[in-house]
Amino acid sequence: MKKILIGLVALLLVVVGGAYTWYHISYGGENYYMQVTQDGEKVKSKDDSGKSYTDYEYKTVAYQKAGKAKHLDFTATHNLRHQAYLEITYNNRKGVTSWEEVKKADVPEKALAKITAQNP
């Protein structure tokens, strides 16, 4: 009975570890910061049922916590608010996996200095 319990615990650890690793590889990544200074480019598309929708494509330079720059492309379903600060998650395999608006105080100092120098 004890061997079965140990085997089940080991199996559970392998499954949980594998799921965490898969999630991190698929959706995790480095955080970058940027400030929205212009409208996104309108891109009209159709879904599988033929219904039209509009996305807004952004091509920008964003900065890591340490201030290292990276050119990033991402889309939004609406035009983003000018002067808003964004935290963008970039995955080496999938590109930008998520973004969210953050307060200026939440942007790391070195990244904020680079953003400010870029957008005086």
N, CA, C and O atoms as a DFTB+ gen file, in Angstrom:
480 C
 N C O
     1  1       0.824      -1.196       0.000
     2  2       0.000       0.000       0.000
     3  2       0.865       1.256       0.000
     4  3       0.577       2.234      -0.689
     5  1       1.941       1.199       0.799
     6  2       2.837       2.349       0.901
     7  2       3.517       2.631      -0.445
     8  3       3.698       3.788      -0.824
     9  1       3.892       1.561      -1.166
    10  2       4.545       1.724      -2.471
    11  2       3.601       2.355      -3.490
    12  3       4.021       3.175      -4.306
    13  1       2.338       1.975      -3.440
    14  2       1.347       2.554      -4.354
    15  2       1.171       4.036      -4.075
    16  3       1.106       4.839      -5.007
    17  1       1.092       4.406      -2.813
    18  2       0.945       5.808      -2.424
    19  2       2.155       6.628      -2.870
    20  3       1.999       7.734      -3.386
    21  1       3.339       6.099      -2.676
    22  2       4.566       6.794      -3.112
    23  2       4.561       6.935      -4.630
    24  3       4.924       7.987      -5.156
    25  1       4.156       5.891      -5.331
    26  2       4.077       5.947      -6.792
    27  2       3.080       6.985      -7.273
    28  3       3.355       7.703      -8.234
    29  1       1.922       7.078      -6.623
    30  2       0.916       8.076      -7.006
    31  2       1.407       9.493      -6.739
    32  3       1.175      10.390      -7.549
    33  1       2.075       9.703      -5.624
    34  2       2.626      11.029      -5.310
    35  2       3.678      11.412      -6.344
    36  3       3.698      12.550      -6.814
    37  1       4.554      10.471      -6.704
    38  2       5.583      10.744      -7.719
    39  2       4.942      11.065      -9.063
    40  3       5.375      11.985      -9.757
    41  1       3.918      10.313      -9.429
    42  2       3.214      10.566     -10.689
    43  2       2.559      11.947     -10.680
    44  3       2.607      12.670     -11.675
    45  1       1.956      12.302      -9.566
    46  2       1.332      13.620      -9.430
    47  2       2.355      14.735      -9.585
    48  3       2.088      15.736     -10.251
    49  1       3.519      14.571      -8.976
    50  2       4.582      15.579      -9.100
    51  2       5.060      15.723     -10.543
    52  3       5.321      16.835     -11.003
    53  1       5.175      14.609     -11.253
    54  2       5.597      14.645     -12.655
    55  2       4.553      15.363     -13.511
    56  3       4.904      16.182     -14.362
    57  1       3.280      15.062     -13.291
    58  2       2.200      15.694     -14.063
    59  2       2.142      17.188     -13.786
    60  3       2.064      17.988     -14.718
    61  1       2.178      17.572     -12.520
    62  2       2.124      18.997     -12.165
    63  2       3.351      19.724     -12.696
    64  3       3.235      20.825     -13.234
    65  1       4.518      19.123     -12.551
    66  2       5.745      19.735     -13.073
    67  2       5.704      19.892     -14.586
    68  3       6.120      20.917     -15.125
    69  1       5.200      18.872     -15.262
    70  2       5.079      18.941     -16.720
    71  2       4.102      20.014     -17.159
    72  3       4.358      20.738     -18.121
    73  1       2.981      20.116     -16.455
    74  2       1.986      21.150     -16.791
    75  2       2.563      22.546     -16.575
    76  3       2.354      23.434     -17.401
    77  1       3.278      22.746     -15.488
    78  2       3.897      24.045     -15.213
    79  2       4.914      24.390     -16.292
    80  3       4.945      25.516     -16.789
    81  1       5.737      23.426     -16.650
    82  2       6.753      23.657     -17.678
    83  2       6.103      23.989     -19.015
    84  3       6.529      24.923     -19.695
    85  1       5.069      23.230     -19.402
    86  2       4.374      23.502     -20.659
    87  2       3.782      24.910     -20.648
    88  3       3.921      25.645     -21.625
    89  1       3.126      25.289     -19.557
    90  2       2.517      26.613     -19.471
    91  2       3.582      27.698     -19.571
    92  3       3.398      28.682     -20.288
    93  1       4.685      27.531     -18.863
    94  2       5.742      28.544     -18.883
    95  2       6.353      28.682     -20.283
    96  3       6.614      29.796     -20.737
    97  1       6.577      27.571     -20.956
    98  2       7.140      27.607     -22.306
    99  2       6.147      28.238     -23.279
   100  3       6.546      29.007     -24.154
   101  1       4.871      27.925     -23.137
   102  2       3.861      28.400     -24.077
   103  2       3.411      29.833     -23.830
   104  3       3.182      30.577     -24.783
   105  1       3.281      30.231     -22.576
   106  2       2.682      31.529     -22.286
   107  2       3.545      32.455     -21.443
   108  3       3.252      33.647     -21.354
   109  1       4.578      31.949     -20.835
   110  2       5.448      32.792     -20.022
   111  2       6.397      33.565     -20.912
   112  3       6.362      33.416     -22.133
   113  1       7.228      34.375     -20.329
   114  2       8.212      35.106     -21.105
   115  2       8.720      36.321     -20.363
   116  3       8.467      36.494     -19.171
   117  1       9.436      37.155     -21.082
   118  2      10.002      38.386     -20.539
   119  2       8.961      39.490     -20.561
   120  3       8.131      39.552     -21.467
   121  1       9.007      40.362     -19.561
   122  2       8.124      41.525     -19.537
   123  2       8.842      42.728     -20.134
   124  3      10.008      42.988     -19.837
   125  1       8.127      43.446     -20.972
   126  2       8.625      44.675     -21.593
   127  2       7.623      45.779     -21.296
   128  3       6.453      45.515     -21.018
   129  1       8.100      47.024     -21.359
   130  2       7.263      48.175     -21.033
   131  2       7.346      49.191     -22.157
   132  3       8.396      49.376     -22.772
   133  1       6.214      49.849     -22.417
   134  2       6.166      50.887     -23.452
   135  2       5.055      51.865     -23.122
   136  3       4.213      51.611     -22.261
   137  1       5.071      52.995     -23.828
   138  2       4.008      53.988     -23.685
   139  2       3.340      54.160     -25.035
   140  3       4.014      54.288     -26.057
   141  1       2.023      54.162     -25.042
   142  2       1.259      54.339     -26.277
   143  2       1.312      55.815     -26.656
   144  3       0.911      56.676     -25.872
   145  1       1.804      56.107     -27.855
   146  2       1.911      57.495     -28.305
   147  2       1.137      57.760     -29.589
   148  3       0.974      58.912     -29.991
   149  1       0.662      56.705     -30.229
   150  2      -0.084      56.899     -31.475
   151  2      -1.131      55.809     -31.634
   152  3      -1.096      54.791     -30.943
   153  1      -2.050      56.031     -32.540
   154  2      -3.087      55.050     -32.813
   155  2      -2.488      53.833     -33.501
   156  3      -1.473      53.927     -34.191
   157  1      -3.133      52.694     -33.300
   158  2      -2.735      51.495     -34.007
   159  2      -3.234      51.542     -35.441
   160  3      -4.153      52.291     -35.771
   161  1      -2.612      50.729     -36.287
   162  2      -3.034      50.662     -37.685
   163  2      -4.242      49.737     -37.775
   164  3      -4.197      48.599     -37.309
   165  1      -5.337      50.238     -38.385
   166  2      -6.556      49.439     -38.518
   167  2      -6.328      48.280     -39.471
   168  3      -5.798      48.451     -40.569
   169  1      -6.737      47.101     -39.031
   170  2      -6.662      45.899     -39.864
   171  2      -8.034      45.247     -39.831
   172  3      -8.482      44.771     -38.788
   173  1      -8.702      45.230     -40.988
   174  2     -10.035      44.616     -41.073
   175  2      -9.884      43.169     -41.507
   176  3      -9.137      42.852     -42.433
   177  1     -10.610      42.298     -40.818
   178  2     -10.562      40.859     -41.108
   179  2     -11.954      40.273     -40.987
   180  3     -12.900      40.955     -40.591
   181  1     -12.068      38.996     -41.335
   182  2     -13.326      38.264     -41.174
   183  2     -13.041      37.001     -40.389
   184  3     -11.995      36.373     -40.557
   185  1     -13.988      36.627     -39.521
   186  2     -13.835      35.387     -38.772
   187  2     -14.314      34.209     -39.619
   188  3     -14.689      34.391     -40.777
   189  1     -14.304      33.023     -39.057
   190  2     -14.674      31.810     -39.807
   191  2     -16.103      31.833     -40.329
   192  3     -16.412      31.198     -41.337
   193  1     -16.980      32.571     -39.635
   194  2     -18.373      32.632     -40.082
   195  2     -18.608      33.755     -41.091
   196  3     -19.728      33.924     -41.572
   197  1     -17.577      34.517     -41.414
   198  2     -17.700      35.590     -42.395
   199  2     -18.002      36.954     -41.799
   200  3     -18.150      37.926     -42.540
   201  1     -18.097      37.047     -40.487
   202  2     -18.391      38.316     -39.822
   203  2     -17.127      39.183     -39.779
   204  3     -16.054      38.712     -39.403
   205  1     -17.267      40.453     -40.168
   206  2     -16.139      41.377     -40.193
   207  2     -15.822      41.903     -38.800
   208  3     -16.718      42.095     -37.978
   209  1     -14.540      42.133     -38.544
   210  2     -14.108      42.771     -37.304
   211  2     -12.847      43.569     -37.583
   212  3     -12.180      43.359     -38.597
   213  1     -12.523      44.482     -36.681
   214  2     -11.358      45.349     -36.830
   215  2     -10.420      45.140     -35.658
   216  3     -10.838      45.175     -34.501
   217  1      -9.150      44.924     -35.961
   218  2      -8.094      44.899     -34.960
   219  2      -7.212      46.117     -35.187
   220  3      -7.236      46.726     -36.256
   221  1      -6.446      46.459     -34.186
   222  2      -5.505      47.576     -34.281
   223  2      -4.112      47.020     -34.037
   224  3      -3.830      46.455     -32.980
   225  1      -3.251      47.185     -35.023
   226  2      -1.903      46.623     -34.974
   227  2      -0.911      47.692     -34.532
   228  3      -0.907      48.814     -35.040
   229  1      -0.076      47.317     -33.579
   230  2       0.947      48.219     -33.051
   231  2       2.323      47.633     -33.323
   232  3       2.566      46.451     -33.082
   233  1       3.213      48.465     -33.823
   234  2       4.625      48.112     -34.017
   235  2       5.400      49.140     -33.211
   236  3       5.352      50.336     -33.499
   237  1       6.110      48.666     -32.205
   238  2       6.708      49.587     -31.255
   239  2       8.030      49.065     -30.712
   240  3       8.392      47.908     -30.922
   241  1       8.733      49.927     -30.021
   242  2       9.919      49.545     -29.263
   243  2       9.514      49.529     -27.803
   244  3       8.917      50.482     -27.302
   245  1       9.840      48.440     -27.126
   246  2       9.530      48.308     -25.702
   247  2      10.826      47.965     -24.970
   248  3      11.808      47.549     -25.586
   249  1      10.817      48.144     -23.649
   250  2      12.041      48.001     -22.862
   251  2      11.864      47.033     -21.705
   252  3      10.839      47.035     -21.022
   253  1      12.895      46.195     -21.496
   254  2      12.923      45.299     -20.355
   255  2      13.177      46.104     -19.080
   256  3      13.449      47.303     -19.129
   257  1      13.083      45.432     -17.960
   258  2      13.342      46.037     -16.651
   259  2      14.724      46.704     -16.606
   260  3      14.891      47.764     -16.003
   261  1      15.705      46.073     -17.249
   262  2      17.073      46.589     -17.253
   263  2      17.297      47.663     -18.322
   264  3      18.382      48.241     -18.392
   265  1      16.287      47.939     -19.155
   266  2      16.408      48.982     -20.164
   267  2      16.757      48.496     -21.554
   268  3      16.905      49.308     -22.467
   269  1      16.891      47.188     -21.742
   270  2      17.207      46.634     -23.061
   271  2      15.988      46.756     -23.971
   272  3      14.874      46.404     -23.584
   273  1      16.217      47.265     -25.202
   274  2      15.119      47.518     -26.150
   275  2      14.830      46.300     -27.015
   276  3      15.714      45.487     -27.285
   277  1      13.569      46.187     -27.447
   278  2      13.148      45.134     -28.381
   279  2      11.995      45.675     -29.217
   280  3      11.095      46.334     -28.697
   281  1      12.032      45.390     -30.522
   282  2      10.931      45.760     -31.412
   283  2       9.844      44.700     -31.279
   284  3      10.103      43.510     -31.454
   285  1       8.633      45.138     -30.970
   286  2       7.526      44.210     -30.765
   287  2       6.337      44.593     -31.635
   288  3       6.083      45.774     -31.873
   289  1       5.616      43.589     -32.105
   290  2       4.375      43.768     -32.853
   291  2       3.266      43.062     -32.076
   292  3       3.436      41.920     -31.647
   293  1       2.136      43.737     -31.897
   294  2       0.992      43.111     -31.240
   295  2      -0.281      43.775     -31.703
   296  3      -0.252      44.852     -32.298
   297  1      -1.411      43.124     -31.427
   298  2      -2.700      43.667     -31.830
   299  2      -3.602      43.858     -30.618
   300  3      -3.422      43.235     -29.572
   301  1      -4.570      44.737     -30.796
   302  2      -5.582      44.993     -29.773
   303  2      -6.931      45.049     -30.480
   304  3      -7.004      45.321     -31.679
   305  1      -7.986      44.790     -29.733
   306  2      -9.322      44.820     -30.316
   307  2      -9.887      46.229     -30.379
   308  3     -10.930      46.456     -30.991
   309  1      -9.202      47.178     -29.748
   310  2      -9.624      48.577     -29.758
   311  2      -8.373      49.449     -29.802
   312  3      -7.270      48.990     -29.505
   313  1      -8.558      50.694     -30.171
   314  2      -7.447      51.635     -30.177
   315  2      -7.063      51.917     -28.731
   316  3      -7.931      52.209     -27.908
   317  1      -5.791      51.835     -28.414
   318  2      -5.348      52.010     -27.034
   319  2      -5.252      53.488     -26.672
   320  3      -5.021      54.347     -27.523
   321  1      -5.436      53.753     -25.392
   322  2      -5.430      55.117     -24.868
   323  2      -4.027      55.721     -24.996
   324  3      -3.038      55.122     -24.572
   325  1      -3.962      56.913     -25.585
   326  2      -2.676      57.607     -25.710
   327  2      -2.117      57.916     -24.327
   328  3      -2.869      58.209     -23.398
   329  1      -0.801      57.850     -24.195
   330  2      -0.038      58.099     -22.970
   331  2      -0.161      56.973     -21.951
   332  3       0.404      57.078     -20.863
   333  1      -0.881      55.903     -22.268
   334  2      -0.993      54.759     -21.360
   335  2       0.320      53.981     -21.366
   336  3       0.976      53.861     -22.401
   337  1       0.694      53.458     -20.210
   338  2       1.863      52.592     -20.099
   339  2       1.389      51.146     -20.150
   340  3       0.396      50.784     -19.519
   341  1       2.112      50.319     -20.911
   342  2       1.745      48.912     -21.055
   343  2       2.877      48.018     -20.574
   344  3       4.055      48.317     -20.766
   345  1       2.489      46.908     -19.942
   346  2       3.418      45.824     -19.643
   347  2       3.076      44.710     -20.628
   348  3       1.945      44.224     -20.663
   349  1       4.055      44.316     -21.417
   350  2       3.862      43.345     -22.490
   351  2       4.659      42.089     -22.167
   352  3       5.837      42.175     -21.822
   353  1       4.029      40.929     -22.275
   354  2       4.734      39.662     -22.086
   355  2       5.106      39.126     -23.460
   356  3       4.249      38.912     -24.317
   357  1       6.420      38.912     -23.651
   358  2       6.936      38.424     -24.924
   359  2       7.509      37.025     -24.726
   360  3       8.344      36.801     -23.850
   361  1       7.045      36.085     -25.557
   362  2       7.497      34.706     -25.524
   363  2       8.333      34.463     -26.777
   364  3       7.907      34.819     -27.876
   365  1       9.517      33.862     -26.633
   366  2      10.406      33.638     -27.779
   367  2       9.779      32.783     -28.869
   368  3      10.124      32.940     -30.040
   369  1       8.871      31.885     -28.516
   370  2       8.235      31.020     -29.504
   371  2       7.004      31.652     -30.139
   372  3       6.779      31.502     -31.340
   373  1       6.203      32.360     -29.338
   374  2       4.904      32.840     -29.809
   375  2       4.824      34.343     -29.999
   376  3       3.802      34.841     -30.471
   377  1       5.855      35.074     -29.651
   378  2       5.797      36.531     -29.750
   379  2       5.068      37.105     -28.546
   380  3       5.193      36.586     -27.437
   381  1       4.313      38.165     -28.755
   382  2       3.572      38.801     -27.668
   383  2       2.392      37.914     -27.302
   384  3       1.542      37.621     -28.143
   385  1       2.343      37.487     -26.043
   386  2       1.250      36.623     -25.593
   387  2       0.217      37.392     -24.789
   388  3      -0.928      36.953     -24.679
   389  1       0.603      38.541     -24.220
   390  2      -0.365      39.340     -23.473
   391  2       0.177      40.746     -23.255
   392  3       1.379      40.994     -23.353
   393  1      -0.733      41.648     -22.961
   394  2      -0.363      43.001     -22.575
   395  2      -1.435      43.527     -21.647
   396  3      -2.590      43.107     -21.708
   397  1      -1.038      44.457     -20.782
   398  2      -2.004      45.096     -19.901
   399  2      -1.516      46.500     -19.560
   400  3      -0.314      46.763     -19.502
   401  1      -2.466      47.385     -19.339
   402  2      -2.130      48.755     -18.956
   403  2      -1.696      48.760     -17.494
   404  3      -2.321      48.123     -16.646
   405  1      -0.613      49.491     -17.213
   406  2      -0.107      49.625     -15.845
   407  2       0.071      51.105     -15.520
   408  3       0.094      51.952     -16.413
   409  1       0.196      51.396     -14.252
   410  2       0.449      52.770     -13.829
   411  2       1.911      53.114     -14.077
   412  3       2.766      52.229     -14.104
   413  1       2.192      54.385     -14.256
   414  2       3.556      54.839     -14.490
   415  2       4.470      54.398     -13.345
   416  3       5.629      54.053     -13.576
   417  1       3.957      54.406     -12.119
   418  2       4.748      54.012     -10.947
   419  2       5.139      52.535     -10.985
   420  3       6.087      52.132     -10.311
   421  1       4.422      51.727     -11.764
   422  2       4.717      50.293     -11.859
   423  2       5.769      49.964     -12.910
   424  3       6.210      48.818     -13.002
   425  1       6.179      50.951     -13.703
   426  2       7.193      50.739     -14.733
   427  2       8.570      50.845     -14.074
   428  3       8.843      51.837     -13.399
   429  1       9.449      49.842     -14.251
   430  2      10.785      49.899     -13.650
   431  2      11.555      51.149     -14.090
   432  3      11.376      51.645     -15.202
   433  1      12.407      51.644     -13.200
   434  2      13.111      52.916     -13.424
   435  2      13.884      52.974     -14.733
   436  3      13.762      53.944     -15.480
   437  1      14.679      51.946     -15.020
   438  2      15.510      51.977     -16.235
   439  2      14.646      51.961     -17.495
   440  3      14.950      52.654     -18.465
   441  1      13.581      51.180     -17.482
   442  2      12.679      51.142     -18.632
   443  2      11.978      52.483     -18.780
   444  3      11.825      52.977     -19.897
   445  1      11.548      53.083     -17.672
   446  2      10.874      54.379     -17.710
   447  2      11.800      55.467     -18.245
   448  3      11.365      56.337     -19.000
   449  1      13.073      55.424     -17.857
   450  2      14.039      56.405     -18.362
   451  2      14.177      56.290     -19.874
   452  3      14.251      57.306     -20.565
   453  1      14.214      55.076     -20.394
   454  2      14.322      54.877     -21.850
   455  2      13.049      55.347     -22.561
   456  3      13.118      55.971     -23.620
   457  1      11.898      55.046     -21.976
   458  2      10.619      55.476     -22.561
   459  2      10.540      56.989     -22.587
   460  3      10.133      57.574     -23.591
   461  1      10.927      57.630     -21.487
   462  2      10.881      59.086     -21.394
   463  2      11.823      59.729     -22.396
   464  3      11.483      60.747     -22.999
   465  1      13.010      59.145     -22.585
   466  2      13.965      59.676     -23.557
   467  2      13.438      59.516     -24.980
   468  3      13.703      60.357     -25.840
   469  1      12.700      58.449     -25.229
   470  2      12.138      58.190     -26.552
   471  2      10.936      59.104     -26.829
   472  3      10.732      59.520     -27.970
   473  1      10.143      59.418     -25.805
   474  2       8.936      60.225     -25.947
   475  2       9.001      61.447     -25.027
   476  3       8.308      61.489     -24.011
   477  1       9.819      62.432     -25.371
   478  2       9.964      63.593     -24.469
   479  2       8.707      64.413     -24.318
   480  3       8.702      65.407     -23.592
